[in-house]
Amino acid sequence: KRKVVKLTSPNLNYLIIVGSVLLYTCVYLYVYSVDSFDQADLQTFICNFRIWLFSFGYTLCFAVILSKTWRIYYIFNNPADKKKTIKDWILIVVVAIVVAVDLLILLIGTSIPTSRLEAFDIVDAEKEIEITSEGVTHENHVYICSNKYSVAWLGISFAYKGSLQVIAIFMAFHTRRVKVKALNDSKEIAAIIYINSIMLAILAVTEFALQEYHDVYAAVFGLALLIEATLFLGLIFVPKMVSLYFDPN
């Protein structure tokens, strides 16, 4: 049992857990919105902090999956008779580099004042304008996060995440015939990639089309983040737990 657990690289699995917890934390940050006009600075901070948290959590999880798949790909597709052992610390370095690139993109984007996300209030499209009996009009306002110059670095960040998905598909395809169940995550990785791609597409549409509808925006974002975090945890850990339960050998 200890050997099987060791084969699954528990140190890397801990990173997946950390990344998933960060994604779960993002749910609250994307749902929450300040309700006072004098708290614009706080909402601006939340706008930028949550994109950092989301990118770090997502990229951390996906980098671990990618590095583990790369090790399997190297072991079973390298024709050399003598192969060097790829230890966990090497994969951790790979994970650190992958995450650092994404965080560097965010650092550049959020460090430039003109491209940093800013919070500003608009009329809540979900709430009707109320007119009192005295003829006074009441409008409901909500804060949204936007900046026309942030499209560039946000686009680069999402494109980088998409390239990681493409590389993961390539690795998973070439390791699909590996028979060591404790090592082979290709089917689970494929499921994560496909479902997560749909989630990212939904999030993109939501970000650009539904910000004025705060309740719908928060619900879609929160649900998508829950699905992503649960995917990373469920599809990586649960199949191995079930397999070990029914076939301890």
N, C-alpha and C positions, 0 to 999 in steps of 0.2 A: 504493500500500500504506500509506503514511503517513497518507493521508486516511482510509482505512477504519479504521485503528487509532485515529485521533483521534476518529472518530464513535462509537466504543464507549466513550468517556470513560475512558481508562486510569487516571486518578487515582482515579476511583470504583471501578474494578476492583481497585485495590490494597487498598481498604478491605474488599472482599469476601474477598480473600485473608487479610487480617489477622483478620477475623471467623471465617473457617473454621479458621485455625490455633488460635484460642482454643477453638473447639468441639472440635477434636482433642485439645487439652490437657485439656479437661474429662473426656475418656474415662478418663484415669488417675485423676483425682480422684474420680470416681464409683465406680471399681472398687476403689481403695485404701481400706483400713480399718486403723487401728492395732490392734495385737495385744497391748497391755498395758493393764491397768486404771488405771495411773497416768498415762495419756496422754489422758485425757478432754478436757482443754483443747485439745490439738492437734486432736483429732477435731472439736471444736466449731468451731474456726477453719476447718477444711477444709469443714465443712458450710455455713458462711456464705460462704466464699470461692468455692466452686464454683458456688453459685447466682448470685453476682455475675458470675463468668466466663462462665457459660452465657448469662445474660441479655444481657451486653454483646456477646458474640460473635454470638448469634442476631439481636439487634435491629440490630446494625451491618450485618450482611449483608442483612437484610430491608429496612432503611431505604434502603440503596443501590438495591436493586431497585425499591422504591416510588418513590423520587425520579426515577430514570431513566424509569420508566413515566409518571410525572406530566409530565415534559417532553415525551414523545411525545404524550401526551393533549392537552397544551396546544397544541402545534404543529399537530396535524392535526384538532383539534376546535374551535379558536377561530375564529369566523367573521370576526374583524376582518381587514382587508386588511393592516394594518401590525402586525406582531407583534414584540414585543421579544425579543431573543435571550436565552435562559436559559443562562447560562454554567455551567461546572462548579462554580465557587466558590459559586454560589447553591444548587446541589444539595447541596454539602458542608454548607452552613449548615442546610439542611432535615434532612440526616442527623444533624447534631449535635443539633438540637432533638428529633428523634424518639428518639434514644438517651438524651438527657438526661432526658426524661420517665420512661423506664423505670428509669433509674438513681436518679432521685429517689424513686420508689416503693420501691425496694430500700433506699435510704438511710434513709428514714423507718422502714421495717419493721425493719431490723437495728440501728438506733440505739436503739430502745426495748428495754431489757433484758427486759421481760416478754414481748415478741413475737419475740425473737431465737431462731433455731434453736439447740437444745442437743443435745449428744450424751449418750446414756445407754445402758448395756448391758442387753441382754435375752438370754434363752436362745435359742441358734441353733436354729430349728425344723428345719433341714436335717440337723443332727447328732443322732444318737441318744444318749441318756443312757447312759454307760458305768458298769458296776458291776464293781469289781475282785473278785478272789477273797477279799480281806479284808472285802468288804462295803462298801467306800468308793465313794461315788457321785461321778462326774465329769460335770459339765455344761459344754458349750461355749457361750460367750457371744460376742455381737457388738455393736458400737456401731451405733445408728441415730440419725438426725437428725429431731427432731420438737419441736413446741411447739404446743399447742392454739390459742394466740393468733396463730400465724404464718399460719394459714389465710387470714385476711383480706387481708394484703398480698400473699401469694403468689397468691391468687385474683385480686386487682386486676392484678397484673403479668401473669398469663396472659391475663386478659380484654383487657388492653391489646394484647398480642401478637395475640390473636384479631381485634381491631378492625383492626389493620394488615393482616391477611390479607383481611378483608372489603373494605377499601379497595383493596388490590392486585387483587382479583378484579374489582372495578368498573372500574378503570383498564385492566386487561388485556382485558376484554370490549370496551371502547370503542376499543381500539387493535388489535383482531384483524385489521382489514383493511389495516393499514399495509403497504406493499409494500417498504419499505426494510429488507432483511434485517439489515443491520448495526445498525439501530436497534431493530427490533421484537423484544422479548423476551416477548411476551404468552403464547405457547405454553409457553415454558420456565417463565415465572412461574406459569402455571396448574398445570403439573406439580409445581413446587416446593410450591405452596400445598396441593394435594390430598394429596400424599404426606406432607408435613410435618404436615398436620392429623391424619393417621392416627398418625404418630409421637408427636405430643403427647398424643393420646388414650391410646395405649399407656403413655406415661410417667406420665400421671396415674393410671391404674389401678395401675401398678407402685408408684408412690410411696405409695399408701394401702393397698395390699393385700399387697405382697410384701416389705416392709422386713425382716420377720423371717426371710426366706429370702435371706440375703446373696448367695450365689452366683448365684441366679436374678436377683435385683435388679440386681447388678452387670453381669451379662451383657446383660440387656435394656436397661439404661441405656446401657451402652457401645456396644452395637450401634446403638441409636437415634441417639446422637450422631454416630457414624461415618456413618450414612446421611444425616443432616441436613447435615453439613459437606461430604460428597461431592456432595450435591445442589446446594448453592450453587456449588461449583466446577465440577462436571461439566456441569450444565445451562445455565450461563451462558457458560462459556468453550469447551467442546468443540464445540457446534454451529457457533459462529462460525469456529473453526479448521478444521473440516471443510468449511464453506461456502467459505471463502477458498482452501482447498487445491484444491477441484474447480472453483471459479469465481472466479479472481483478479480479474475485472473487476466 
